[in-house]
Structure formats: structure tokens, C-alpha cells
Amino acid sequence: MLAEWLRHKDQLRYYVLKKIDDPDTAEDILQDVYIKASANLSQLKSQDSLKSWLYRITHNVMMDFYRTRQPYDELPDDIAVEELTSEDENLQKMT
């Protein structure tokens, strides 16, 4: 697996860096891809599809990365609720 990985690693790195503009995060993603690919090598149906299989794993790992990121700050529980104006109330009733 290592020889095949080394053959495709640079192309996968370029693919990840096009989507995620942080070299350290890209390396973390590539490490996860290698670990998942090594652990699931038995699922590979043919050596001919290795490259596309690695790209699919890479894509999935990047999606997991985006899912786990919190791009917003949690609002405090004690935040005041805005009072609705009569216009807002009427709009809500219409929908």
C-alpha cells in the first residue's frame, strides 16, 4: 500500500490544497486518508480503481472536516429575544 500511496500522494495533496488553503490541515487530511485507505484496503475491488478510490476517500475526509468545523460562535443562553413588531407578526401569520 505504501508504494501506491507515495505514487498518488502529491496529486492528492494538490487536490486537497485546491479546496482547503491551509497546508497543515491538508497534511492532517492526507494522514487521515492514508489511515482509512490502509484500514479498508480489503474493500478495494481492483488495483485499476485505486486512484479513484483514494480520491473518493479524500473527498469524504474533506467533507468530514467541513462538517466538524464550527464557523460560528455559539450564542449565549441568556441573550435577549427581540420583540416582534406588528408587521413581523402579520408576516408570520401569513406564512
C-alpha positions in Angstrom: 0.0 0.0 0.0 2.8 2.4 0.8 4.3 2.3 -2.7 0.9 3.1 -4.2 0.3 5.8 -1.7 3.6 7.5 -2.5 2.7 7.4 -6.2 -0.6 9.3 -5.6 0.2 11.4 -2.6 1.3 14.6 -4.4 -1.7 14.6 -6.6 -4.0 14.1 -3.6 -2.2 16.9 -1.8 -2.8 19.3 -4.7 -6.5 18.3 -4.8 -6.8 19.0 -1.1 -5.0 22.3 -1.2 -7.3 23.5 -4.0 -10.2 23.1 -1.6 -8.5 23.9 1.7 -6.0 26.7 1.7 -4.0 25.5 4.8 -1.0 23.3 4.3 -1.1 21.9 7.9 -4.8 21.0 7.6 -4.1 19.4 4.2 -1.4 17.2 5.7 -3.8 16.2 8.5 -6.4 15.2 5.9 -3.8 13.3 3.9 -2.8 11.4 7.0 -6.5 10.5 7.7 -6.8 9.4 4.1 -3.8 7.1 4.4 -5.1 5.6 7.6 -8.6 5.0 6.2 -7.2 3.6 3.0 -4.8 1.2 4.8 -7.6 0.0 7.1 -10.1 -0.6 4.3 -7.8 -1.9 1.7 -9.8 -5.1 1.5 -12.7 -3.1 0.1 -10.7 -2.1 -3.0 -12.1 -4.2 -5.8 -9.3 -3.8 -8.3 -5.9 -2.2 -8.4 -7.1 -0.4 -11.6 -9.5 1.7 -9.5 -7.0 2.6 -6.7 -6.6 6.2 -7.8 -10.4 6.9 -8.0 -10.8 5.0 -4.7 -8.2 7.2 -3.0 -9.9 10.4 -4.4 -13.2 9.2 -3.0 -11.8 8.7 0.4 -10.0 12.1 0.2 -13.3 13.7 -0.7 -15.1 12.1 2.2 -12.4 13.0 4.7 -12.6 16.7 3.5 -16.4 16.6 3.9 -15.9 15.3 7.5 -13.5 18.1 8.1 -16.0 20.7 7.0 -18.8 19.1 9.0 -16.9 19.2 12.2 -15.8 22.8 11.8 -17.8 25.4 13.8 -17.7 28.5 11.6 -19.8 30.5 14.1 -19.8 31.3 17.7 -22.4 29.8 20.0 -24.9 32.4 21.2 -25.2 32.7 25.0 -28.3 31.2 26.5 -29.2 34.5 28.2 -29.4 36.5 25.0 -32.4 38.8 24.9 -35.2 37.9 22.4 -36.2 40.7 20.1 -39.7 41.9 20.4 -41.7 41.3 17.1 -43.2 44.4 15.5 -46.8 44.1 14.4 -45.6 44.0 10.9 -43.4 40.9 11.7 -46.3 39.3 13.5 -48.5 39.8 10.5 -45.9 38.3 8.1 -45.6 35.3 10.4 -49.4 34.8 10.3 -49.4 34.8 6.5 -46.8 32.1 6.2 
